Amino acid sequence: MEKAYSFRFYPTPEQESLLRRTLGYVRLVYNKALHLRTQAWYERQERVGYAQTSSMLTDWKKQEELDFLNEVSCVPLQQGLRHLQTAFTNFFAGRTKYPNFKKKHQGGSAEFTKSAFKFK
């Protein structure tokens, strides 16, 4: 059995800034990967999976205009790509509609795994 915990915390201004950047970067990576996957399908009828998008993320972090992605933990960025993969899996199985782009004004979310952080 897996357990999940929810905690309310009150971040310092520095922590809040980092969280806001993390949410924005997760949204950016998700939308960029969705765009590239859609483009690959319509132009070349090629399916792009999680492994390819994960390697694209590594390449994006090396680009000068996207080097700010290195400011936050890589775990939420990779989790965003996993969520996109799940969305495509559900779409191809006929359970949902085609994945949508994430919008800034809908709050956003970032998922950290157990090894990604610690709290005191």
C-alpha positions in Angstrom: 0.0 0.0 0.0 1.3 3.5 -0.9 0.7 6.4 1.3 0.4 10.1 0.5 0.6 13.0 2.9 -0.6 16.5 2.5 1.0 19.3 4.5 0.2 23.0 4.8 3.3 25.2 5.2 4.0 28.8 5.1 7.1 29.5 2.9 9.5 32.3 3.4 9.7 34.8 0.6 12.8 33.0 -0.8 11.0 29.7 -0.7 7.9 31.2 -2.3 10.0 32.5 -5.1 11.6 29.1 -5.7 8.2 27.4 -5.7 6.7 29.9 -8.2 9.7 29.4 -10.5 9.3 25.6 -10.2 5.6 25.7 -11.1 6.4 28.0 -14.1 9.2 25.8 -15.3 7.2 22.6 -15.0 4.5 24.3 -17.0 7.0 25.4 -19.6 8.6 22.0 -20.0 5.2 20.3 -20.2 3.9 22.7 -22.9 7.2 22.5 -24.8 7.1 18.7 -24.8 3.4 18.7 -25.8 4.1 21.0 -28.7 7.1 18.9 -29.9 5.1 15.7 -29.6 2.2 17.1 -31.5 4.4 18.6 -34.2 6.3 15.3 -34.6 3.0 13.5 -35.1 1.5 15.9 -37.6 4.7 16.4 -39.6 6.2 12.9 -39.6 3.5 10.6 -38.0 6.1 9.8 -35.4 5.2 9.0 -31.8 7.6 10.5 -29.2 7.7 8.8 -25.9 8.9 9.7 -22.4 12.5 8.6 -23.1 12.8 11.0 -26.0 11.2 13.9 -24.1 13.5 13.2 -21.1 16.6 13.4 -23.3 15.1 16.6 -24.9 14.9 18.0 -21.4 18.6 17.4 -20.9 19.3 19.1 -24.2 17.1 22.1 -23.2 19.0 22.6 -20.0 22.2 22.9 -22.0 20.8 25.6 -24.3 21.7 29.1 -23.3 18.2 30.5 -23.6 16.8 27.7 -21.4 19.7 27.4 -18.9 17.4 28.8 -16.1 15.8 25.3 -15.9 18.9 24.3 -13.9 17.8 26.7 -11.1 15.2 24.3 -9.8 15.2 20.6 -9.0 15.0 18.3 -12.0 12.5 15.9 -10.3 9.3 18.1 -10.8 10.4 18.7 -14.4 10.7 15.0 -15.1 7.4 14.3 -13.2 5.7 16.8 -15.6 7.0 14.8 -18.5 5.7 11.6 -16.9 2.3 13.2 -16.5 2.3 14.1 -20.1 3.2 10.5 -21.0 0.3 9.3 -18.9 -2.0 11.8 -20.6 -1.0 10.5 -24.0 -1.4 6.8 -22.9 -4.9 7.6 -21.7 -5.7 9.4 -25.0 -4.5 6.5 -27.2 -6.4 4.1 -25.0 -9.6 6.2 -25.7 -10.2 7.2 -22.0 -9.6 10.9 -22.4 -9.3 13.7 -25.0 -6.1 15.0 -26.4 -3.8 16.6 -23.8 -4.2 20.3 -23.3 -1.5 23.0 -22.8 -1.2 24.1 -19.2 -2.2 27.7 -18.5 -0.6 30.1 -16.0 -3.8 31.2 -14.4 -5.0 27.7 -13.3 -2.6 27.5 -10.3 -0.3 24.8 -11.6 1.3 21.9 -9.7 4.6 20.2 -9.2 5.2 16.8 -7.9 8.3 15.9 -5.8 9.3 12.4 -5.1 10.4 11.2 -1.7 14.1 11.5 -2.6 13.7 15.0 -4.0 13.4 16.9 -0.7 13.5 16.9 3.0 11.9 19.0 5.6 12.6 19.8 9.3 
